[in-house]
Amino acid sequence: MANHKSAEKRIRSNKTKRENNRYQGRTVRNAVKTIRTTDDQAEVSKTLPEVVSRIDKLAKKGVIHKNKAANLKSKLMKKVKPAAENI
């Protein structure tokens, strides 16, 4: 257990930050899953920039690793690229 006020505050702030990181990570995972399962290419191309931006923010904050972010973005781009070639 914490012996100092600053340690108690750190415990509280860490809990809050952890909850926020988990929420943001879950939101991004749901958005990626939606893009992967959607067949409507117009919707995919519309939501892709926002999802990529969120992925970059999570990587910048250290919620996910930068290589994981790169892999996620790469896989999403592969999904969008064939659609752009068919237009």
C-alpha positions in Angstrom: 0.0 0.0 0.0 1.1 3.6 -0.6 2.9 5.4 2.2 2.9 8.9 0.7 0.3 11.2 -0.6 2.0 11.5 -3.9 2.0 7.7 -4.3 -1.7 7.6 -3.5 -2.3 10.2 -6.2 -0.2 8.3 -8.7 -2.3 5.2 -8.1 -5.5 7.2 -8.7 -4.1 8.9 -11.9 -2.7 5.6 -13.2 -6.1 4.0 -12.8 -7.7 6.8 -14.7 -5.1 6.7 -17.5 -5.4 2.9 -17.8 -9.2 3.1 -18.2 -8.8 5.8 -20.9 -6.2 3.8 -22.8 -8.3 0.7 -22.7 -11.4 2.6 -23.9 -9.5 4.2 -26.8 -7.8 0.9 -27.7 -11.1 -0.9 -27.8 -12.7 1.9 -29.9 -9.9 1.6 -32.5 -10.1 -2.2 -32.5 -13.9 -2.0 -33.1 -13.3 0.5 -36.0 -10.7 -1.7 -37.6 -13.0 -4.7 -37.3 -15.8 -2.7 -38.9 -13.6 -1.7 -41.8 -12.4 -5.3 -42.4 -16.0 -6.7 -42.4 -17.6 -3.9 -44.5 -18.2 -4.5 -48.2 -19.2 -0.9 -48.9 -16.1 0.6 -50.4 -17.4 4.1 -50.2 -17.9 3.9 -46.5 -14.5 2.2 -46.0 -12.7 5.0 -47.9 -14.6 7.6 -45.9 -13.8 6.2 -42.5 -10.2 5.0 -43.2 -8.4 8.4 -42.6 -10.1 8.8 -39.2 -9.1 5.3 -38.1 -5.6 5.7 -39.3 -5.3 8.9 -37.4 -6.6 7.2 -34.2 -4.1 4.4 -34.7 -1.2 6.9 -35.0 -2.4 8.7 -31.8 -2.4 5.4 -29.9 1.1 4.6 -31.1 2.3 8.1 -30.3 1.0 7.8 -26.7 2.4 4.3 -26.3 -0.9 2.5 -25.9 0.1 0.2 -28.8 3.5 -0.4 -30.3 4.6 1.6 -33.3 5.1 -1.6 -35.4 1.7 -2.9 -34.5 0.3 0.4 -35.7 2.2 0.1 -38.9 0.9 -3.4 -39.5 -2.7 -2.4 -38.8 -2.5 0.5 -41.2 -0.8 -1.6 -43.9 -3.5 -4.3 -43.7 -6.2 -1.6 -43.9 -4.6 0.0 -46.9 -4.5 -3.4 -48.7 -8.3 -3.6 -48.2 -8.9 -0.2 -49.7 -6.4 -0.3 -52.5 -8.2 -3.0 -54.7 -11.4 -0.9 -54.3 -9.6 2.2 -55.6 -8.3 0.3 -58.6 -11.8 -0.9 -59.6 -13.2 2.6 -59.8 
